[in-house]
Amino acid sequence: MTVKLLFKEDVSQIIALYNKDFADGWNAKMLQDAFDGGRFICAGVFDGDKLVGVITCSKAVDDADIEGVVTDKDYRRRKIATTLLDFVTKTLKNDGVKKLFLEVRESNDSAIAFYQSQGFEKISVRKKYYQDGENALVFVKEI
Ligand SMILES: CC(C)(COP(=O)(O)OP(=O)(O)OC[C@H]1O[C@@H](n2cnc3c(N)ncnc32)[C@H](O)[C@@H]1OP(=O)(O)O)[C@@H](O)C(=O)NCCC(=O)NCCS
């Protein structure tokens, strides 16, 4: 397995992974716009040339948002999301980022368990944050 930064030319592979088994995914246009915005960091884990995990982040001056992390269903519980989070954390820390924030659906037990396993702490609830009316939990981690 290898982990590396991803770029605009990787958009179709990223979208294919996101949309495979995760409905909250990005579409290609959103992702291309994010790359063009210049504050976006995306990393992937490859098994050979197959992309099996992706993390997307957007960076401000001294904090950053984790937009999403997805591991291919066949590769879960093998520390791929952990590897991705460690990788972008190092990159962001080198860039002066001190805090990571994220929002996650209240019902997304596996993601919540993952983020808590990585030292994120719940700080608030955003009521009806998602279009379908579901609440978002907001988590933070100092890095
Ligand atoms: C959440 C997700 C990214 C985790 O990916 P992963 O590569 O399987 O995670 P890891 O193997 O690095 O897990 C690290 C730890 O997180 C916790 N964890 C991860 N998935 C879990 C689950 N389904 N149930 C309970 N704990 C879980 C565990 O503590 C795990 O360590 P362990 O396996 O030694 O017990 C993956 O389940 C996924 O892609 N879900 C769909 C997309 C999604 O909801 N993303 C998050 C919102 S953007």
The ligand as a Gaussian input file, in Angstrom:
#p B3LYP/6-31G(d) Opt

LIG

0 1
 C      -15.208000       5.684000       8.540000
 C      -14.244000       4.983000       7.570000
 C      -13.570000       6.009000       6.690000
 C      -13.170000       4.244000       8.404000
 O      -12.196000       3.719000       7.495000
 P      -11.236000       2.501000       7.843000
 O      -10.116000       2.527000       6.859000
 O      -12.014000       1.245000       7.956000
 O      -10.717000       2.913000       9.303000
 P       -9.466000       2.347000      10.122000
 O       -9.193000       0.925000       9.764000
 O       -8.317000       3.295000       9.993000
 O      -10.061000       2.411000      11.609000
 C       -9.314000       2.906000      12.709000
 C      -10.144000       2.742000      13.968000
 O      -11.370000       3.493000      13.846000
 C      -12.441000       2.784000      14.527000
 N      -13.423000       2.306000      13.537000
 C      -13.332000       2.370000      12.189000
 N      -14.446000       1.837000      11.616000
 C      -15.233000       1.427000      12.637000
 C      -16.509000       0.792000      12.695000
 N      -17.200000       0.453000      11.585000
 N      -17.030000       0.508000      13.914000
 C      -16.359000       0.820000      15.051000
 N      -15.127000       1.421000      15.064000
 C      -14.593000       1.721000      13.868000
 C      -11.770000       1.598000      15.213000
 O      -11.308000       2.040000      16.488000
 C      -10.592000       1.339000      14.280000
 O       -9.529000       0.619000      14.896000
 P       -9.637000      -1.001000      14.998000
 O      -10.004000      -1.517000      13.638000
 O       -8.238000      -1.391000      15.445000
 O      -10.702000      -1.310000      16.033000
 C      -14.984000       3.912000       6.710000
 O      -15.848000       3.142000       7.522000
 C      -15.792000       4.506000       5.561000
 O      -15.271000       4.697000       4.457000
 N      -17.096000       4.793000       5.782000
 C      -17.967000       5.362000       4.741000
 C      -17.591000       6.797000       4.450000
 C      -17.830000       7.694000       5.652000
 O      -18.845000       7.604000       6.328000
 N      -16.851000       8.570000       5.908000
 C      -16.863000       9.479000       7.049000
 C      -17.665000      10.699000       6.850000
 S      -17.000000      11.717000       5.572000

